[in-house]
Amino acid sequence: MTASAHEPPLIAHIIFRLGVGGMENGVINLINRMPPERYRHAIICLTTHSEFRDRLRRDDVPVYCLEKREGKDLGAYFRLWKLLRQLRPDLVHSRTFGALDTQIYAALAGARHRVHGEHGRYLDNLDGKNRKQYLMQRMISPLISHYTTVSDDIAGYLIREVGISASRVTRIHNGVDVDRFHPRVPAAAAPWPTDFAPPGTFVFGTVGRTYPVKDPLNLVDAFLHLREIAPQAAAGMRLAMAGGGPLLENVKARLAASGAASQAWISGDIDSIPEFLCGLDLFVLPSLGEGISNAILEAMATGLPVVATNVGGNSELVIDGSTGALVRSSDPEALAAAILEYARNPERRAAHGREARERALTHFSMEAMLDGYLRVYDKVLGARTSATPGR
């Protein structure tokens, strides 16, 4: 219910599903670290949640699941309206385009303060030219009090393409837990079998759900290309990939068909991400579009150099030639060349890894992320009028 004079304001966070993902991880991190005397929270899932919910460390944060069916499901939105009428949140914060239309029902339910967050690019709108998404964003924008984005790239899209006033958009970079993600320590055990990567093996890999926008097959093709152009070097390499998703079996099948399966460890979803990263010598992100990648931030905090495609917010994280390398997307040959350069130059790997860790410590702290969201919430709720903001 709306805050009384004796309790903090309530924020209702609306997301599509509470499962493994960068955006979801950011929401959990934010709620776990926000002082309880500042704001109360509730999480509303349009669909459902997974065991990822267990990462919530606060027992005063309810999670509601509306069990929305695929496609149009007006019943789920009616349930959302009823729930918001019951909770009477002081502020509704929806996230990603998939939850943008929930702001219509938040307005109908009487929620006076409404924030929307965009966290990345979508496969059907990588260039920001999708007419349907553009029209939806324009139509709903008068209902939004303020926008948050995780990258300058997305903020620029909202301002230049959608026409949102810059004063209504705040970029807040994701933060990374530099205590949980730290450089490799002696005797640390990687999650793969010991005979997978004997001493002296160069292990590179990635973390992420195998969705098409993450382009995991680009990384597989880069590895296969390395086996062709540098067979001697590739014999001492291993590919490790953590993350489930719709293309997981395609990844395994392509490796098997090429005779490279024995040099790859493809795990699906795992909980031991810090241990996984500590087992790598190089982190690679082959995606077609990104906001601000939590996986890159976690790799940087681990002290790994990062090879990433030059898309979305990746260039806001990776300093080409200093903490890693940026390459063209959908170009396995360019990806392979960058990987090979690090494999052949351990001094460069070590230097860029140190710079990456320092950059994570200096520019992407959890404290900075928390402060950014607190400033937005305080600003929106501190307004003296509920008049609809203009663009």
C-alpha positions as CSV (number, residue, x, y, z in Angstrom):
1,M,0.0,0.0,0.0
2,T,1.0,3.6,-0.5
3,A,3.4,4.8,2.2
4,S,1.9,6.3,5.4
5,A,3.7,8.9,7.4
6,H,5.6,6.2,9.2
7,E,6.8,4.0,6.4
8,P,9.0,4.5,3.3
9,P,7.5,4.8,-0.1
10,L,6.7,1.6,-2.0
11,I,8.2,1.0,-5.5
12,A,6.6,-1.7,-7.7
13,H,9.1,-3.1,-10.1
14,I,7.4,-4.6,-13.1
15,I,9.4,-7.1,-15.2
16,F,8.5,-9.8,-17.7
17,R,10.0,-12.7,-15.8
18,L,12.3,-13.1,-12.8
19,G,14.9,-15.5,-14.2
20,V,18.6,-15.6,-15.1
21,G,19.5,-12.4,-16.9
22,G,21.5,-9.2,-16.7
23,M,18.4,-6.9,-16.2
24,E,17.0,-9.2,-13.5
25,N,20.4,-9.4,-11.8
26,G,20.5,-5.6,-11.7
27,V,17.0,-5.4,-10.1
28,I,18.0,-7.9,-7.4
29,N,21.3,-6.1,-6.7
30,L,19.5,-2.8,-6.4
31,I,16.8,-4.0,-4.0
32,N,19.3,-6.0,-1.9
33,R,21.6,-2.9,-1.4
34,M,19.0,-0.2,-1.0
35,P,18.6,1.0,2.6
36,P,15.2,-0.4,3.8
37,E,14.5,2.9,5.5
38,R,14.6,4.7,2.1
39,Y,12.2,2.6,0.0
40,R,10.0,-0.5,0.2
41,H,9.8,-2.8,-2.8
42,A,7.6,-5.3,-4.6
43,I,8.4,-7.2,-7.7
44,I,5.7,-8.0,-10.2
45,C,6.4,-10.6,-12.9
46,L,4.1,-10.6,-15.9
47,T,4.8,-14.3,-16.3
48,T,6.6,-16.2,-13.5
49,H,9.9,-16.6,-11.7
50,S,12.6,-19.2,-11.3
51,E,14.9,-20.1,-8.4
52,F,16.7,-16.8,-9.3
53,R,14.2,-15.3,-6.8
54,D,16.3,-16.9,-4.0
55,R,19.0,-14.2,-4.6
56,L,16.8,-11.7,-2.9
57,R,18.3,-11.2,0.5
58,R,15.4,-9.3,1.9
59,D,12.4,-11.1,3.3
60,D,10.2,-8.0,3.1
61,V,10.0,-7.9,-0.7
62,P,7.0,-9.8,-2.1
63,V,7.2,-11.3,-5.6
64,Y,3.9,-11.6,-7.5
65,C,3.5,-13.7,-10.7
66,L,0.6,-12.8,-13.1
67,E,1.1,-16.0,-15.2
68,K,0.6,-14.2,-18.5
69,R,0.1,-16.5,-21.4
70,E,2.0,-16.1,-24.7
71,G,0.5,-13.5,-27.0
72,K,-2.4,-11.3,-26.0
73,D,-3.7,-12.0,-22.5
74,L,-6.0,-9.3,-21.3
75,G,-6.7,-11.3,-18.2
76,A,-3.1,-10.9,-17.1
77,Y,-3.3,-7.1,-17.5
78,F,-6.6,-7.1,-15.6
79,R,-4.9,-8.9,-12.8
80,L,-2.1,-6.4,-12.9
81,W,-4.5,-3.5,-12.6
82,K,-6.2,-5.2,-9.6
83,L,-2.9,-5.8,-8.0
84,L,-1.7,-2.2,-8.4
85,R,-5.0,-1.0,-7.0
86,Q,-4.4,-3.2,-4.0
87,L,-0.7,-2.3,-3.5
88,R,-1.2,1.4,-4.3
89,P,2.6,1.9,-5.0
90,D,4.1,5.3,-4.7
91,L,6.1,4.7,-7.9
92,V,5.9,2.0,-10.6
93,H,9.2,1.1,-12.4
94,S,8.8,-1.0,-15.5
95,R,11.7,-2.5,-17.3
96,T,12.4,-3.4,-21.0
97,F,10.1,-2.9,-24.0
98,G,8.3,-6.1,-23.0
99,A,6.9,-4.4,-19.9
100,L,6.4,-0.9,-21.4
101,D,2.7,-1.3,-22.0
102,T,2.1,-2.0,-18.3
103,Q,2.5,1.7,-17.7
104,I,-1.0,2.1,-19.3
105,Y,-2.5,-0.1,-16.5
106,A,-0.4,1.6,-13.9
107,A,-1.9,5.0,-14.9
108,L,-5.4,3.5,-14.9
109,A,-4.8,2.1,-11.5
110,G,-3.9,5.5,-10.2
111,A,-0.1,5.3,-9.9
112,R,0.9,8.9,-10.1
113,H,4.7,8.4,-10.5
114,R,5.9,6.1,-13.3
115,V,9.5,5.3,-14.4
116,H,10.5,3.1,-17.3
117,G,13.9,1.5,-17.8
118,E,15.5,0.3,-21.0
119,H,18.3,-2.2,-20.6
120,G,19.4,-3.3,-24.0
121,R,18.9,-3.7,-27.7
122,Y,16.5,-6.2,-29.2
123,L,17.2,-8.6,-32.2
124,D,14.3,-7.1,-34.2
125,N,15.3,-3.5,-33.4
126,L,19.1,-3.5,-33.3
127,D,19.3,-0.3,-35.4
128,G,16.4,1.4,-33.6
129,K,14.3,1.5,-36.8
130,N,11.5,-0.9,-35.9
131,R,8.3,1.1,-36.7
132,K,6.0,-0.8,-34.3
133,Q,8.3,-0.4,-31.3
134,Y,8.9,3.3,-32.2
135,L,5.2,4.0,-32.3
136,M,4.5,2.2,-29.1
137,Q,7.3,4.2,-27.3
138,R,6.0,7.5,-28.7
139,M,2.4,6.7,-27.7
140,I,3.2,5.7,-24.1
141,S,5.9,8.3,-23.5
142,P,3.5,10.9,-22.1
143,L,2.6,8.5,-19.3
144,I,6.2,8.1,-18.2
145,S,7.5,10.5,-15.5
146,H,11.2,9.6,-16.1
147,Y,13.3,7.1,-18.0
148,T,16.4,5.2,-16.9
149,T,18.9,3.5,-19.3
150,V,22.0,1.5,-18.6
151,S,24.1,3.0,-21.5
152,D,24.6,6.3,-23.4
153,D,23.8,4.4,-26.6
154,I,20.2,3.7,-25.4
155,A,19.8,7.1,-23.8
156,G,20.8,8.6,-27.2
157,Y,18.2,6.5,-29.0
158,L,15.4,7.6,-26.7
159,I,16.4,11.3,-27.0
160,R,17.2,11.5,-30.7
161,E,14.9,8.8,-32.2
162,V,11.9,8.7,-29.9
163,G,12.0,12.3,-29.0
164,I,12.1,12.1,-25.2
165,S,13.5,15.3,-23.5
166,A,17.0,14.8,-22.3
167,S,15.9,16.1,-18.9
168,R,13.6,13.0,-18.6
169,V,16.3,10.5,-19.3
170,T,19.0,9.3,-16.8
171,R,21.8,7.0,-17.7
172,I,22.9,4.7,-14.8
173,H,25.6,2.2,-15.6
174,N,25.2,-1.2,-14.0
175,G,27.4,-1.9,-11.0
176,V,29.4,-5.0,-10.3
177,D,30.1,-6.8,-7.1
178,V,33.9,-6.5,-7.0
179,D,34.1,-8.7,-3.8
180,R,32.2,-11.6,-5.4
181,F,34.0,-11.3,-8.7
182,H,37.7,-11.0,-8.1
183,P,41.0,-12.2,-9.7
184,R,41.9,-15.8,-9.6
185,V,43.3,-17.0,-6.3
186,P,45.7,-20.0,-5.8
187,A,44.1,-23.4,-5.6
188,A,40.8,-22.1,-7.0
189,A,38.9,-24.8,-8.9
190,A,37.2,-24.2,-12.2
191,P,33.8,-25.9,-12.7
192,W,35.1,-28.2,-15.5
193,P,36.9,-31.5,-15.1
194,T,40.7,-31.1,-14.4
195,D,41.6,-33.0,-17.5
196,F,39.7,-30.6,-19.7
197,A,42.3,-27.9,-19.4
198,P,45.7,-29.1,-18.4
199,P,48.3,-26.6,-17.1
200,G,49.5,-24.4,-20.0
201,T,46.1,-24.5,-21.8
202,F,44.7,-21.2,-23.0
203,V,41.0,-21.1,-22.0
204,F,38.7,-18.5,-23.5
205,G,34.9,-18.3,-23.2
206,T,31.7,-16.5,-22.4
207,V,28.7,-16.3,-20.1
208,G,25.2,-15.6,-21.3
209,R,21.9,-17.1,-22.4
210,T,22.1,-18.5,-25.9
211,Y,19.6,-16.2,-27.5
212,P,20.1,-15.1,-31.1
213,V,21.0,-11.5,-30.1
214,K,23.9,-13.0,-28.1
215,D,25.1,-14.7,-31.3
216,P,26.8,-17.7,-29.5
217,L,27.4,-19.4,-32.9
218,N,29.7,-16.5,-33.8
219,L,32.1,-17.5,-31.0
220,V,31.9,-21.2,-32.1
221,D,32.7,-20.3,-35.7
222,A,35.6,-18.1,-34.5
223,F,37.0,-21.2,-32.6
224,L,36.6,-23.4,-35.6
225,H,38.3,-20.8,-37.8
226,L,41.2,-20.7,-35.3
227,R,41.5,-24.5,-35.8
228,E,41.9,-23.9,-39.5
229,I,44.3,-21.0,-39.6
230,A,46.4,-21.8,-36.5
231,P,46.1,-25.5,-35.8
232,Q,49.2,-25.7,-33.6
233,A,48.0,-22.8,-31.4
234,A,44.4,-24.0,-31.4
235,A,45.5,-27.4,-30.1
236,G,46.4,-25.8,-26.8
237,M,43.1,-23.8,-26.6
238,R,39.8,-24.6,-24.9
239,L,36.4,-23.0,-25.4
240,A,34.1,-22.7,-22.3
241,M,30.5,-21.4,-22.5
242,A,28.1,-21.0,-19.6
243,G,24.4,-20.3,-20.1
244,G,21.3,-22.1,-21.3
245,G,18.8,-21.0,-23.9
246,P,17.3,-21.8,-27.3
247,L,20.6,-22.1,-29.2
248,L,22.4,-24.4,-26.8
249,E,21.8,-27.6,-28.8
250,N,22.8,-25.8,-32.0
251,V,26.1,-24.8,-30.3
252,K,26.8,-28.4,-29.3
253,A,25.8,-29.8,-32.7
254,R,28.1,-27.4,-34.6
255,L,31.1,-28.3,-32.4
256,A,30.4,-32.0,-32.7
257,A,30.0,-31.9,-36.4
258,S,33.4,-30.1,-36.7
259,G,35.1,-32.6,-34.4
260,A,35.8,-29.9,-31.8
261,A,33.5,-31.1,-29.0
262,S,36.4,-32.5,-27.0
263,Q,38.0,-29.0,-26.8
264,A,34.8,-27.3,-25.6
265,W,32.9,-27.3,-22.3
266,I,29.3,-26.2,-22.8
267,S,27.6,-26.1,-19.5
268,G,24.1,-24.6,-19.8
269,D,23.1,-22.6,-16.8
270,I,25.4,-22.8,-13.7
271,D,25.5,-21.1,-10.4
272,S,29.3,-21.0,-10.1
273,I,29.9,-18.0,-12.4
274,P,32.7,-16.5,-10.3
275,E,34.6,-19.8,-10.4
276,F,33.9,-20.1,-14.1
277,L,35.4,-16.7,-14.8
278,C,38.4,-17.4,-12.7
279,G,39.1,-20.4,-14.9
280,L,39.3,-18.3,-18.0
281,D,42.3,-16.6,-19.5
282,L,40.2,-14.4,-21.8
283,F,36.5,-13.4,-21.8
284,V,34.7,-13.0,-25.1
285,L,31.3,-11.5,-25.9
286,P,30.1,-12.1,-29.5
287,S,26.7,-10.5,-29.3
288,L,24.8,-8.5,-32.0
289,G,23.4,-5.9,-29.5
290,E,23.9,-5.0,-25.8
291,G,23.0,-2.4,-23.2
292,I,25.6,-2.5,-20.5
293,S,26.7,-6.1,-20.2
294,N,26.8,-7.5,-16.7
295,A,28.9,-10.4,-18.0
296,I,31.6,-8.0,-19.3
297,L,31.6,-6.1,-16.0
298,E,32.0,-9.4,-14.0
299,A,34.8,-10.5,-16.3
300,M,36.5,-7.1,-15.8
301,A,36.2,-7.4,-12.0
302,T,37.7,-10.8,-12.3
303,G,40.8,-9.3,-13.9
304,L,40.2,-10.6,-17.4
305,P,40.9,-8.9,-20.7
306,V,37.7,-8.7,-22.8
307,V,37.2,-9.2,-26.5
308,A,33.7,-7.9,-27.4
309,T,31.8,-6.9,-30.5
310,N,31.6,-3.2,-31.0
311,V,27.8,-2.9,-30.4
312,G,25.6,-1.0,-28.0
313,G,27.2,-0.1,-24.8
314,N,30.2,-2.4,-25.1
315,S,32.5,0.5,-26.0
316,E,31.5,2.2,-22.8
317,L,33.0,-0.7,-20.9
318,V,35.9,-2.1,-23.0
319,I,38.7,0.3,-23.8
320,D,40.2,-1.0,-27.1
321,G,43.9,-1.6,-26.7
322,S,43.9,-1.0,-22.9
323,T,41.4,-3.4,-21.2
324,G,40.6,-5.5,-24.2
325,A,39.6,-5.4,-27.9
326,L,36.5,-4.4,-29.9
327,V,35.7,-6.2,-33.2
328,R,33.0,-6.1,-35.8
329,S,29.8,-8.1,-35.0
330,S,29.0,-11.2,-37.1
331,D,32.6,-11.5,-38.1
332,P,34.1,-14.8,-36.8
333,E,37.4,-14.1,-38.6
334,A,37.9,-10.8,-36.8
335,L,36.9,-12.4,-33.5
336,A,39.4,-15.3,-34.1
337,A,42.2,-12.8,-34.8
338,A,41.6,-10.9,-31.6
339,I,41.5,-14.2,-29.6
340,L,44.7,-15.4,-31.2
341,E,46.5,-12.2,-30.4
342,Y,45.8,-12.7,-26.7
343,A,46.7,-16.4,-26.8
344,R,50.1,-15.5,-28.2
345,N,50.8,-12.6,-25.8
346,P,50.5,-13.5,-22.1
347,E,52.1,-10.2,-21.1
348,R,49.4,-8.3,-22.9
349,R,46.7,-10.5,-21.3
350,A,48.0,-9.8,-17.8
351,A,48.4,-6.0,-18.4
352,H,44.9,-5.6,-19.9
353,G,43.4,-7.8,-17.2
354,R,44.9,-5.5,-14.5
355,E,43.5,-2.4,-16.3
356,A,40.1,-4.1,-16.6
357,R,39.9,-4.8,-12.9
358,E,41.0,-1.2,-12.1
359,R,38.3,0.2,-14.4
360,A,35.6,-1.9,-12.8
361,L,36.7,-0.7,-9.3
362,T,36.8,2.9,-10.4
363,H,33.9,3.4,-12.7
364,F,31.3,0.6,-12.1
365,S,30.8,0.2,-8.4
366,M,27.5,-0.9,-6.9
367,E,27.5,2.2,-4.8
368,A,27.5,4.4,-7.9
369,M,24.6,2.4,-9.4
370,L,22.6,2.6,-6.1
371,D,23.2,6.3,-5.8
372,G,21.9,6.8,-9.4
373,Y,18.6,5.1,-8.8
374,L,18.1,6.8,-5.5
375,R,18.5,10.2,-7.1
376,V,15.9,9.3,-9.8
377,Y,13.4,8.0,-7.3
378,D,13.9,11.0,-5.0
379,K,13.6,13.4,-7.9
380,V,10.4,11.8,-9.3
381,L,8.7,11.5,-5.9
382,G,9.9,14.9,-4.7
383,A,7.9,16.6,-7.5
384,R,5.2,18.9,-6.1
385,T,2.8,18.3,-9.1
386,S,1.5,15.2,-10.8
387,A,1.0,17.0,-14.1
388,T,2.0,14.9,-17.1
389,P,5.5,15.9,-18.2
390,G,5.9,17.1,-21.7
391,R,8.6,16.1,-24.2
